[in-house]
Structures are given as C-alpha cells and as structure tokens.
Amino acid sequence: MAFSVKSKKSGKTYFLHSKEVNLKGDRKQKIYYFAGEAGSNALAALPAGYEVMENKRTGLPMLRKNK
C-alpha cells in the first residue's frame, strides 16, 4: 500500500512517489513528489530523514528534511 497524506485544506488524498531523473553532466538524482493517484512509482513508506509538511497557501503536501 502506498504512503498517503490527506490535505487539511482541501481534504484530498495524495500519494508519495519517487523517480530518478538525469541532470546535466549525466548526474542522476532521486526526486520525491505527491500525486492524486497511486502509480507504479508509489512508495510504501516515508523516506528516512524526511517529514511531510503542507503548503499553507495551496494545501499541497511537500517533503522536507527533518529539522
């Protein structure tokens, strides 16, 4: 089952995903993003060292490193 979070502002449920992207110089980086539906890249748990926060203006969830 995919990791999900419910927006306090809109009440919608978002699912956490990740994928590797290629940057300039053939450098690879893993990115995390939330989507409205669970897809093939959905993660089962929150990555270690990260926490979920909600954008106050838009109500969209975001990941940030633990403080």
PQR file with spaces between the fields and no chain letter, atoms N, CA, C, O and H, PARSE charges and radii, in Angstrom:
ATOM       1  N    MET     1       0.839   -1.174    0.000 -0.4000 1.5000
ATOM       2  CA   MET     1       0.000    0.000    0.000 -0.0000 2.0000
ATOM       3  C    MET     1       0.889    1.244    0.000  0.5500 1.7000
ATOM       4  O    MET     1       1.902    1.289    0.699 -0.5500 1.4000
ATOM       5  N    ALA     2       0.515    2.226   -0.767 -0.4000 1.5000
ATOM       6  CA   ALA     2       1.319    3.435   -0.929 -0.0000 2.0000
ATOM       7  C    ALA     2       1.134    4.380    0.257  0.5500 1.7000
ATOM       8  O    ALA     2       0.067    4.436    0.868 -0.5500 1.4000
ATOM       9  H    ALA     2      -0.307    2.190   -1.335  0.4000 1.0000
ATOM      10  N    PHE     3       2.199    5.119    0.566 -0.4000 1.5000
ATOM      11  CA   PHE     3       2.145    6.123    1.627 -0.0000 2.0000
ATOM      12  C    PHE     3       1.245    7.262    1.152  0.5500 1.7000
ATOM      13  O    PHE     3       1.418    7.780    0.049 -0.5500 1.4000
ATOM      14  H    PHE     3       3.066    5.073    0.069  0.4000 1.0000
ATOM      15  N    SER     4       0.296    7.643    1.983 -0.4000 1.5000
ATOM      16  CA   SER     4      -0.633    8.706    1.596 -0.0000 2.0000
ATOM      17  C    SER     4      -0.766    9.723    2.720  0.5500 1.7000
ATOM      18  O    SER     4      -0.495    9.438    3.887 -0.5500 1.4000
ATOM      19  H    SER     4       0.156    7.223    2.879  0.4000 1.0000
ATOM      20  N    VAL     5      -1.195   10.924    2.327 -0.4000 1.5000
ATOM      21  CA   VAL     5      -1.432   12.000    3.274 -0.0000 2.0000
ATOM      22  C    VAL     5      -2.669   12.751    2.791  0.5500 1.7000
ATOM      23  O    VAL     5      -2.870   12.943    1.592 -0.5500 1.4000
ATOM      24  H    VAL     5      -1.415   11.156    1.379  0.4000 1.0000
ATOM      25  N    LYS     6      -3.494   13.173    3.753 -0.4000 1.5000
ATOM      26  CA   LYS     6      -4.718   13.891    3.415 -0.0000 2.0000
ATOM      27  C    LYS     6      -4.521   15.377    3.684  0.5500 1.7000
ATOM      28  O    LYS     6      -4.069   15.758    4.764 -0.5500 1.4000
ATOM      29  H    LYS     6      -3.330   13.017    4.727  0.4000 1.0000
ATOM      30  N    SER     7      -4.853   16.210    2.718 -0.4000 1.5000
ATOM      31  CA   SER     7      -4.711   17.652    2.841 -0.0000 2.0000
ATOM      32  C    SER     7      -5.726   18.193    3.838  0.5500 1.7000
ATOM      33  O    SER     7      -6.907   17.850    3.784 -0.5500 1.4000
ATOM      34  H    SER     7      -5.219   15.900    1.840  0.4000 1.0000
ATOM      35  N    LYS     8      -5.256   19.042    4.748 -0.4000 1.5000
ATOM      36  CA   LYS     8      -6.156   19.650    5.728 -0.0000 2.0000
ATOM      37  C    LYS     8      -7.025   20.723    5.073  0.5500 1.7000
ATOM      38  O    LYS     8      -8.156   20.956    5.500 -0.5500 1.4000
ATOM      39  H    LYS     8      -4.296   19.320    4.792  0.4000 1.0000
ATOM      40  N    LYS     9      -6.498   21.369    4.045 -0.4000 1.5000
ATOM      41  CA   LYS     9      -7.211   22.465    3.402 -0.0000 2.0000
ATOM      42  C    LYS     9      -8.289   21.966    2.432  0.5500 1.7000
ATOM      43  O    LYS     9      -9.429   22.429    2.480 -0.5500 1.4000
ATOM      44  H    LYS     9      -5.580   21.180    3.699  0.4000 1.0000
ATOM      45  N    SER    10      -7.929   21.020    1.550 -0.4000 1.5000
ATOM      46  CA   SER    10      -8.859   20.570    0.519 -0.0000 2.0000
ATOM      47  C    SER    10      -9.533   19.237    0.838  0.5500 1.7000
ATOM      48  O    SER    10     -10.589   18.928    0.286 -0.5500 1.4000
ATOM      49  H    SER    10      -7.003   20.644    1.511  0.4000 1.0000
ATOM      50  N    GLY    11      -8.933   18.452    1.719 -0.4000 1.5000
ATOM      51  CA   GLY    11      -9.486   17.147    2.051 -0.0000 2.0000
ATOM      52  C    GLY    11      -9.117   16.057    1.061  0.5500 1.7000
ATOM      53  O    GLY    11      -9.558   14.919    1.219 -0.5500 1.4000
ATOM      54  H    GLY    11      -8.075   18.702    2.168  0.4000 1.0000
ATOM      55  N    LYS    12      -8.313   16.372    0.034 -0.4000 1.5000
ATOM      56  CA   LYS    12      -7.896   15.384   -0.964 -0.0000 2.0000
ATOM      57  C    LYS    12      -6.760   14.526   -0.413  0.5500 1.7000
ATOM      58  O    LYS    12      -5.990   14.966    0.441 -0.5500 1.4000
ATOM      59  H    LYS    12      -7.955   17.297   -0.094  0.4000 1.0000
ATOM      60  N    THR    13      -6.669   13.303   -0.912 -0.4000 1.5000
ATOM      61  CA   THR    13      -5.606   12.384   -0.524 -0.0000 2.0000
ATOM      62  C    THR    13      -4.538   12.367   -1.612  0.5500 1.7000
ATOM      63  O    THR    13      -4.851   12.273   -2.799 -0.5500 1.4000
ATOM      64  H    THR    13      -7.295   12.945   -1.606  0.4000 1.0000
ATOM      65  N    TYR    14      -3.275   12.458   -1.197 -0.4000 1.5000
ATOM      66  CA   TYR    14      -2.147   12.447   -2.121 -0.0000 2.0000
ATOM      67  C    TYR    14      -1.219   11.292   -1.771  0.5500 1.7000
ATOM      68  O    TYR    14      -1.058   10.951   -0.599 -0.5500 1.4000
ATOM      69  H    TYR    14      -3.021   12.535   -0.233  0.4000 1.0000
ATOM      70  N    PHE    15      -0.605   10.686   -2.797 -0.4000 1.5000
ATOM      71  CA   PHE    15       0.262    9.530   -2.636 -0.0000 2.0000
ATOM      72  C    PHE    15       1.696    9.905   -3.003  0.5500 1.7000
ATOM      73  O    PHE    15       1.937   10.611   -3.982 -0.5500 1.4000
ATOM      74  H    PHE    15      -0.736   10.963   -3.749  0.4000 1.0000
ATOM      75  N    LEU    16       2.643    9.416   -2.197 -0.4000 1.5000
ATOM      76  CA   LEU    16       4.057    9.728   -2.377 -0.0000 2.0000
ATOM      77  C    LEU    16       4.677    8.839   -3.449  0.5500 1.7000
ATOM      78  O    LEU    16       4.484    7.623   -3.446 -0.5500 1.4000
ATOM      79  H    LEU    16       2.447    8.842   -1.402  0.4000 1.0000
ATOM      80  N    HIS    17       5.428    9.459   -4.372 -0.4000 1.5000
ATOM      81  CA   HIS    17       6.122    8.763   -5.452 -0.0000 2.0000
ATOM      82  C    HIS    17       7.582    9.193   -5.475  0.5500 1.7000
ATOM      83  O    HIS    17       7.947   10.206   -4.879 -0.5500 1.4000
ATOM      84  H    HIS    17       5.585   10.446   -4.374  0.4000 1.0000
ATOM      85  N    SER    18       8.411    8.422   -6.161 -0.4000 1.5000
ATOM      86  CA   SER    18       9.799    8.813   -6.387 -0.0000 2.0000
ATOM      87  C    SER    18      10.240    8.318   -7.751  0.5500 1.7000
ATOM      88  O    SER    18       9.702    7.348   -8.286 -0.5500 1.4000
ATOM      89  H    SER    18       8.114    7.599   -6.645  0.4000 1.0000
ATOM      90  N    LYS    19      11.234    9.008   -8.305 -0.4000 1.5000
ATOM      91  CA   LYS    19      11.843    8.545   -9.551 -0.0000 2.0000
ATOM      92  C    LYS    19      13.220    9.163   -9.666  0.5500 1.7000
ATOM      93  O    LYS    19      13.524   10.164   -9.017 -0.5500 1.4000
ATOM      94  H    LYS    19      11.671    9.796   -7.871  0.4000 1.0000
ATOM      95  N    GLU    20      14.057    8.548  -10.506 -0.4000 1.5000
ATOM      96  CA   GLU    20      15.392    9.073  -10.754 -0.0000 2.0000
ATOM      97  C    GLU    20      15.343    9.900  -12.026  0.5500 1.7000
ATOM      98  O    GLU    20      14.793    9.472  -13.040 -0.5500 1.4000
ATOM      99  H    GLU    20      13.811    7.735  -11.032  0.4000 1.0000
ATOM     100  N    VAL    21      15.924   11.089  -11.961 -0.4000 1.5000
ATOM     101  CA   VAL    21      15.985   11.966  -13.125 -0.0000 2.0000
ATOM     102  C    VAL    21      17.444   12.209  -13.479  0.5500 1.7000
ATOM     103  O    VAL    21      18.326   12.160  -12.621 -0.5500 1.4000
ATOM     104  H    VAL    21      16.371   11.437  -11.136  0.4000 1.0000
ATOM     105  N    ASN    22      17.680   12.472  -14.759 -0.4000 1.5000
ATOM     106  CA   ASN    22      19.035   12.777  -15.228 -0.0000 2.0000
ATOM     107  C    ASN    22      19.206   14.281  -15.283  0.5500 1.7000
ATOM     108  O    ASN    22      18.394   14.989  -15.878 -0.5500 1.4000
ATOM     109  H    ASN    22      16.964   12.512  -15.456  0.4000 1.0000
ATOM     110  N    LEU    23      20.272   14.765  -14.655 -0.4000 1.5000
ATOM     111  CA   LEU    23      20.606   16.169  -14.663 -0.0000 2.0000
ATOM     112  C    LEU    23      21.738   16.408  -15.651  0.5500 1.7000
ATOM     113  O    LEU    23      22.269   15.465  -16.238 -0.5500 1.4000
ATOM     114  H    LEU    23      20.931   14.189  -14.171  0.4000 1.0000
ATOM     115  N    LYS    24      22.102   17.664  -15.832 -0.4000 1.5000
ATOM     116  CA   LYS    24      23.216   17.969  -16.726 -0.0000 2.0000
ATOM     117  C    LYS    24      24.473   17.258  -16.250  0.5500 1.7000
ATOM     118  O    LYS    24      24.688   17.088  -15.049 -0.5500 1.4000
ATOM     119  H    LYS    24      21.671   18.430  -15.355  0.4000 1.0000
ATOM     120  N    GLY    25      25.293   16.848  -17.194 -0.4000 1.5000
ATOM     121  CA   GLY    25      26.517   16.144  -16.847 -0.0000 2.0000
ATOM     122  C    GLY    25      26.261   14.689  -16.492  0.5500 1.7000
ATOM     123  O    GLY    25      27.085   14.069  -15.820 -0.5500 1.4000
ATOM     124  H    GLY    25      25.119   16.985  -18.169  0.4000 1.0000
ATOM     125  N    ASP    26      25.141   14.133  -16.927 -0.4000 1.5000
ATOM     126  CA   ASP    26      24.767   12.732  -16.666 -0.0000 2.0000
ATOM     127  C    ASP    26      24.732   12.385  -15.187  0.5500 1.7000
ATOM     128  O    ASP    26      24.976   11.242  -14.800 -0.5500 1.4000
ATOM     129  H    ASP    26      24.471   14.638  -17.473  0.4000 1.0000
ATOM     130  N    ARG    27      24.428   13.375  -14.370 -0.4000 1.5000
ATOM     131  CA   ARG    27      24.276   13.144  -12.937 -0.0000 2.0000
ATOM     132  C    ARG    27      22.844   12.710  -12.676  0.5500 1.7000
ATOM     133  O    ARG    27      21.910   13.292  -13.228 -0.5500 1.4000
ATOM     134  H    ARG    27      24.229   14.303  -14.685  0.4000 1.0000
ATOM     135  N    LYS    28      22.661   11.694  -11.839 -0.4000 1.5000
ATOM     136  CA   LYS    28      21.330   11.196  -11.505 -0.0000 2.0000
ATOM     137  C    LYS    28      20.944   11.655  -10.113  0.5500 1.7000
ATOM     138  O    LYS    28      21.782   11.732   -9.214 -0.5500 1.4000
ATOM     139  H    LYS    28      23.419   11.222  -11.390  0.4000 1.0000
ATOM     140  N    GLN    29      19.656   11.961   -9.945 -0.4000 1.5000
ATOM     141  CA   GLN    29      19.160   12.393   -8.639 -0.0000 2.0000
ATOM     142  C    GLN    29      17.769   11.820   -8.433  0.5500 1.7000
ATOM     143  O    GLN    29      16.954   11.798   -9.354 -0.5500 1.4000
ATOM     144  H    GLN    29      18.976   11.899  -10.675  0.4000 1.0000
ATOM     145  N    LYS    30      17.506   11.361   -7.230 -0.4000 1.5000
ATOM     146  CA   LYS    30      16.186   10.843   -6.887 -0.0000 2.0000
ATOM     147  C    LYS    30      15.306   11.995   -6.419  0.5500 1.7000
ATOM     148  O    LYS    30      15.700   12.772   -5.549 -0.5500 1.4000
ATOM     149  H    LYS    30      18.169   11.379   -6.482  0.4000 1.0000
ATOM     150  N    ILE    31      14.103   12.104   -7.005 -0.4000 1.5000
ATOM     151  CA   ILE    31      13.164   13.136   -6.589 -0.0000 2.0000
ATOM     152  C    ILE    31      11.933   12.475   -5.985  0.5500 1.7000
ATOM     153  O    ILE    31      11.590   11.343   -6.326 -0.5500 1.4000
ATOM     154  H    ILE    31      13.783   11.473   -7.712  0.4000 1.0000
ATOM     155  N    TYR    32      11.277   13.193   -5.089 -0.4000 1.5000
ATOM     156  CA   TYR    32      10.051   12.739   -4.452 -0.0000 2.0000
ATOM     157  C    TYR    32       8.941   13.716   -4.805  0.5500 1.7000
ATOM     158  O    TYR    32       9.161   14.927   -4.837 -0.5500 1.4000
ATOM     159  H    TYR    32      11.555   14.113   -4.813  0.4000 1.0000
ATOM     160  N    TYR    33       7.739   13.186   -5.073 -0.4000 1.5000
ATOM     161  CA   TYR    33       6.611   14.043   -5.400 -0.0000 2.0000
ATOM     162  C    TYR    33       5.311   13.369   -4.973  0.5500 1.7000
ATOM     163  O    TYR    33       5.251   12.151   -4.809 -0.5500 1.4000
ATOM     164  H    TYR    33       7.561   12.202   -5.047  0.4000 1.0000
ATOM     165  N    PHE    34       4.284   14.175   -4.799 -0.4000 1.5000
ATOM     166  CA   PHE    34       2.969   13.676   -4.440 -0.0000 2.0000
ATOM     167  C    PHE    34       2.052   13.755   -5.651  0.5500 1.7000
ATOM     168  O    PHE    34       2.118   14.713   -6.422 -0.5500 1.4000
ATOM     169  H    PHE    34       4.333   15.165   -4.932  0.4000 1.0000
ATOM     170  N    ALA    35       1.196   12.750   -5.822 -0.4000 1.5000
ATOM     171  CA   ALA    35       0.236   12.709   -6.920 -0.0000 2.0000
ATOM     172  C    ALA    35      -1.123   12.297   -6.371  0.5500 1.7000
ATOM     173  O    ALA    35      -1.217   11.700   -5.299 -0.5500 1.4000
ATOM     174  H    ALA    35       1.143   11.972   -5.196  0.4000 1.0000
ATOM     175  N    GLY    36      -2.164   12.620   -7.110 -0.4000 1.5000
ATOM     176  CA   GLY    36      -3.525   12.340   -6.683 -0.0000 2.0000
ATOM     177  C    GLY    36      -3.903   10.872   -6.744  0.5500 1.7000
ATOM     178  O    GLY    36      -4.845   10.450   -6.073 -0.5500 1.4000
ATOM     179  H    GLY    36      -2.088   13.105   -7.981  0.4000 1.0000
ATOM     180  N    GLU    37      -3.184   10.083   -7.541 -0.4000 1.5000
ATOM     181  CA   GLU    37      -3.445    8.650   -7.648 -0.0000 2.0000
ATOM     182  C    GLU    37      -2.139    7.889   -7.453  0.5500 1.7000
ATOM     183  O    GLU    37      -1.067    8.373   -7.814 -0.5500 1.4000
ATOM     184  H    GLU    37      -2.419   10.426   -8.086  0.4000 1.0000
ATOM     185  N    ALA    38      -2.242    6.699   -6.880 -0.4000 1.5000
ATOM     186  CA   ALA    38      -1.057    5.860   -6.674 -0.0000 2.0000
ATOM     187  C    ALA    38      -0.678    5.215   -7.998  0.5500 1.7000
ATOM     188  O    ALA    38      -1.490    4.527   -8.619 -0.5500 1.4000
ATOM     189  H    ALA    38      -3.113    6.306   -6.586  0.4000 1.0000
ATOM     190  N    GLY    39       0.563    5.440   -8.427 -0.4000 1.5000
ATOM     191  CA   GLY    39       1.050    4.876   -9.680 -0.0000 2.0000
ATOM     192  C    GLY    39       2.101    3.811   -9.437  0.5500 1.7000
ATOM     193  O    GLY    39       2.251    3.304   -8.325 -0.5500 1.4000
ATOM     194  H    GLY    39       1.222    5.999   -7.923  0.4000 1.0000
ATOM     195  N    SER    40       2.826    3.479  -10.496 -0.4000 1.5000
ATOM     196  CA   SER    40       3.830    2.422  -10.398 -0.0000 2.0000
ATOM     197  C    SER    40       5.053    2.851   -9.583  0.5500 1.7000
ATOM     198  O    SER    40       5.778    1.998   -9.073 -0.5500 1.4000
ATOM     199  H    SER    40       2.705    3.891  -11.399  0.4000 1.0000
ATOM     200  N    ASN    41       5.291    4.151   -9.455 -0.4000 1.5000
ATOM     201  CA   ASN    41       6.440    4.651   -8.697 -0.0000 2.0000
ATOM     202  C    ASN    41       6.090    4.992   -7.256  0.5500 1.7000
ATOM     203  O    ASN    41       6.884    5.639   -6.573 -0.5500 1.4000
ATOM     204  H    ASN    41       4.702    4.845   -9.870  0.4000 1.0000
ATOM     205  N    ALA    42       4.934    4.579   -6.779 -0.4000 1.5000
ATOM     206  CA   ALA    42       4.484    4.922   -5.429 -0.0000 2.0000
ATOM     207  C    ALA    42       5.357    4.235   -4.380  0.5500 1.7000
ATOM     208  O    ALA    42       5.778    3.091   -4.553 -0.5500 1.4000
ATOM     209  H    ALA    42       4.289    4.054   -7.334  0.4000 1.0000
ATOM     210  N    LEU    43       5.617    4.953   -3.296 -0.4000 1.5000
ATOM     211  CA   LEU    43       6.422    4.428   -2.191 -0.0000 2.0000
ATOM     212  C    LEU    43       5.512    3.934   -1.069  0.5500 1.7000
ATOM     213  O    LEU    43       4.447    4.501   -0.827 -0.5500 1.4000
ATOM     214  H    LEU    43       5.275    5.882   -3.156  0.4000 1.0000
ATOM     215  N    ALA    44       5.937    2.888   -0.399 -0.4000 1.5000
ATOM     216  CA   ALA    44       5.150    2.313    0.689 -0.0000 2.0000
ATOM     217  C    ALA    44       5.354    3.059    2.004  0.5500 1.7000
ATOM     218  O    ALA    44       4.499    2.999    2.888 -0.5500 1.4000
ATOM     219  H    ALA    44       6.802    2.427   -0.596  0.4000 1.0000
ATOM     220  N    ALA    45       6.478    3.760    2.138 -0.4000 1.5000
ATOM     221  CA   ALA    45       6.775    4.448    3.397 -0.0000 2.0000
ATOM     222  C    ALA    45       7.502    5.754    3.117  0.5500 1.7000
ATOM     223  O    ALA    45       8.041    5.969    2.031 -0.5500 1.4000
ATOM     224  H    ALA    45       7.172    3.809    1.420  0.4000 1.0000
ATOM     225  N    LEU    46       7.500    6.601    4.100 -0.4000 1.5000
ATOM     226  CA   LEU    46       8.204    7.878    4.037 -0.0000 2.0000
ATOM     227  C    LEU    46       9.709    7.607    4.098  0.5500 1.7000
ATOM     228  O    LEU    46      10.139    6.799    4.921 -0.5500 1.4000
ATOM     229  H    LEU    46       7.062    6.427    4.981  0.4000 1.0000
ATOM     230  N    PRO    47      10.528    8.256    3.254 -0.5600 1.5000
ATOM     231  CA   PRO    47      11.971    8.026    3.309  0.2800 2.0000
ATOM     232  C    PRO    47      12.552    8.490    4.644  0.5500 1.7000
ATOM     233  O    PRO    47      12.054    9.438    5.251 -0.5500 1.4000
ATOM     234  N    ALA    48      13.588    7.826    5.084 -0.4000 1.5000
ATOM     235  CA   ALA    48      14.235    8.165    6.351 -0.0000 2.0000
ATOM     236  C    ALA    48      14.808    9.569    6.286  0.5500 1.7000
ATOM     237  O    ALA    48      15.427    9.948    5.291 -0.5500 1.4000
ATOM     238  H    ALA    48      13.993    7.056    4.591  0.4000 1.0000
ATOM     239  N    GLY    49      14.604   10.339    7.342 -0.4000 1.5000
ATOM     240  CA   GLY    49      15.150   11.676    7.418 -0.0000 2.0000
ATOM     241  C    GLY    49      14.261   12.748    6.820  0.5500 1.7000
ATOM     242  O    GLY    49      14.672   13.906    6.746 -0.5500 1.4000
ATOM     243  H    GLY    49      14.102   10.031    8.150  0.4000 1.0000
ATOM     244  N    TYR    50      13.053   12.402    6.389 -0.4000 1.5000
ATOM     245  CA   TYR    50      12.131   13.362    5.792 -0.0000 2.0000
ATOM     246  C    TYR    50      10.833   13.422    6.589  0.5500 1.7000
ATOM     247  O    TYR    50      10.474   12.479    7.294 -0.5500 1.4000
ATOM     248  H    TYR    50      12.719   11.461    6.448  0.4000 1.0000
ATOM     249  N    GLU    51      10.138   14.553    6.461 -0.4000 1.5000
ATOM     250  CA   GLU    51       8.830   14.718    7.071 -0.0000 2.0000
ATOM     251  C    GLU    51       7.912   15.415    6.072  0.5500 1.7000
ATOM     252  O    GLU    51       8.382   16.073    5.144 -0.5500 1.4000
ATOM     253  H    GLU    51      10.430   15.319    5.888  0.4000 1.0000
ATOM     254  N    VAL    52       6.612   15.272    6.264 -0.4000 1.5000
ATOM     255  CA   VAL    52       5.626   15.876    5.379 -0.0000 2.0000
ATOM     256  C    VAL    52       5.171   17.199    5.975  0.5500 1.7000
ATOM     257  O    VAL    52       4.892   17.294    7.171 -0.5500 1.4000
ATOM     258  H    VAL    52       6.230   14.738    7.019  0.4000 1.0000
ATOM     259  N    MET    53       5.100   18.219    5.124 -0.4000 1.5000
ATOM     260  CA   MET    53       4.537   19.497    5.519 -0.0000 2.0000
ATOM     261  C    MET    53       3.515   19.905    4.469  0.5500 1.7000
ATOM     262  O    MET    53       3.547   19.407    3.344 -0.5500 1.4000
ATOM     263  H    MET    53       5.327   18.142    4.153  0.4000 1.0000
ATOM     264  N    GLU    54       2.626   20.790    4.824 -0.4000 1.5000
ATOM     265  CA   GLU    54       1.600   21.233    3.886 -0.0000 2.0000
ATOM     266  C    GLU    54       1.796   22.713    3.576  0.5500 1.7000
ATOM     267  O    GLU    54       1.979   23.525    4.483 -0.5500 1.4000
ATOM     268  H    GLU    54       2.600   21.194    5.739  0.4000 1.0000
ATOM     269  N    ASN    55       1.758   23.056    2.298 -0.4000 1.5000
ATOM     270  CA   ASN    55       1.852   24.444    1.876 -0.0000 2.0000
ATOM     271  C    ASN    55       0.607   25.166    2.360  0.5500 1.7000
ATOM     272  O    ASN    55      -0.509   24.764    2.031 -0.5500 1.4000
ATOM     273  H    ASN    55       1.609   22.396    1.561  0.4000 1.0000
ATOM     274  N    LYS    56       0.783   26.222    3.134 -0.4000 1.5000
ATOM     275  CA   LYS    56      -0.356   26.920    3.736 -0.0000 2.0000
ATOM     276  C    LYS    56      -1.253   27.582    2.700  0.5500 1.7000
ATOM     277  O    LYS    56      -2.467   27.658    2.888 -0.5500 1.4000
ATOM     278  H    LYS    56       1.689   26.549    3.402  0.4000 1.0000
ATOM     279  N    ARG    57      -0.666   28.062    1.609 -0.4000 1.5000
ATOM     280  CA   ARG    57      -1.442   28.775    0.599 -0.0000 2.0000
ATOM     281  C    ARG    57      -2.213   27.827   -0.312  0.5500 1.7000
ATOM     282  O    ARG    57      -3.390   28.054   -0.590 -0.5500 1.4000
ATOM     283  H    ARG    57       0.320   28.001    1.456  0.4000 1.0000
ATOM     284  N    THR    58      -1.547   26.747   -0.787 -0.4000 1.5000
ATOM     285  CA   THR    58      -2.166   25.853   -1.760 -0.0000 2.0000
ATOM     286  C    THR    58      -2.772   24.599   -1.140  0.5500 1.7000
ATOM     287  O    THR    58      -3.666   23.993   -1.730 -0.5500 1.4000
ATOM     288  H    THR    58      -0.591   26.562   -0.562  0.4000 1.0000
ATOM     289  N    GLY    59      -2.298   24.199    0.046 -0.4000 1.5000
ATOM     290  CA   GLY    59      -2.781   22.982    0.678 -0.0000 2.0000
ATOM     291  C    GLY    59      -2.113   21.717    0.144  0.5500 1.7000
ATOM     292  O    GLY    59      -2.513   20.614    0.513 -0.5500 1.4000
ATOM     293  H    GLY    59      -1.572   24.692    0.525  0.4000 1.0000
ATOM     294  N    LEU    60      -1.099   21.854   -0.722 -0.4000 1.5000
ATOM     295  CA   LEU    60      -0.422   20.688   -1.285 -0.0000 2.0000
ATOM     296  C    LEU    60       0.649   20.181   -0.328  0.5500 1.7000
ATOM     297  O    LEU    60       1.349   20.980    0.294 -0.5500 1.4000
ATOM     298  H    LEU    60      -0.774   22.751   -1.023  0.4000 1.0000
ATOM     299  N    PRO    61       0.786   18.857   -0.203 -0.5600 1.5000
ATOM     300  CA   PRO    61       1.825   18.296    0.667  0.2800 2.0000
ATOM     301  C    PRO    61       3.201   18.385   -0.001  0.5500 1.7000
ATOM     302  O    PRO    61       3.314   18.342   -1.226 -0.5500 1.4000
ATOM     303  N    MET    62       4.235   18.509    0.821 -0.4000 1.5000
ATOM     304  CA   MET    62       5.611   18.563    0.351 -0.0000 2.0000
ATOM     305  C    MET    62       6.480   17.803    1.345  0.5500 1.7000
ATOM     306  O    MET    62       6.132   17.670    2.519 -0.5500 1.4000
ATOM     307  H    MET    62       4.143   18.545    1.816  0.4000 1.0000
ATOM     308  N    LEU    63       7.615   17.308    0.859 -0.4000 1.5000
ATOM     309  CA   LEU    63       8.578   16.660    1.739 -0.0000 2.0000
ATOM     310  C    LEU    63       9.667   17.663    2.088  0.5500 1.7000
ATOM     311  O    LEU    63      10.048   18.497    1.267 -0.5500 1.4000
ATOM     312  H    LEU    63       7.897   17.416   -0.095  0.4000 1.0000
ATOM     313  N    ARG    64      10.160   17.571    3.309 -0.4000 1.5000
ATOM     314  CA   ARG    64      11.326   18.349    3.713 -0.0000 2.0000
ATOM     315  C    ARG    64      12.148   17.492    4.656  0.5500 1.7000
ATOM     316  O    ARG    64      11.639   16.570    5.294 -0.5500 1.4000
ATOM     317  H    ARG    64       9.851   16.893    3.976  0.4000 1.0000
ATOM     318  N    LYS    65      13.433   17.817    4.730 -0.4000 1.5000
ATOM     319  CA   LYS    65      14.287   17.094    5.644 -0.0000 2.0000
ATOM     320  C    LYS    65      13.925   17.436    7.075  0.5500 1.7000
ATOM     321  O    LYS    65      13.540   18.567    7.368 -0.5500 1.4000
ATOM     322  H    LYS    65      13.846   18.566    4.212  0.4000 1.0000
ATOM     323  N    ASN    66      14.048   16.457    7.978 -0.4000 1.5000
ATOM     324  CA   ASN    66      13.750   16.693    9.391 -0.0000 2.0000
ATOM     325  C    ASN    66      14.629   17.785    9.941  0.5500 1.7000
ATOM     326  O    ASN    66      15.806   17.890    9.597 -0.5500 1.4000
ATOM     327  H    ASN    66      14.362   15.537    7.741  0.4000 1.0000
ATOM     328  N    LYS    67      14.050   18.594   10.797 -0.4000 1.5000
ATOM     329  CA   LYS    67      14.819   19.662   11.433 -0.0000 2.0000
ATOM     330  C    LYS    67      15.395   19.183   12.734  0.5500 1.7000
ATOM     331  O    LYS    67      16.078   19.941   13.423 -0.5500 1.4000
ATOM     332  H    LYS    67      13.094   18.508   11.076  0.4000 1.0000
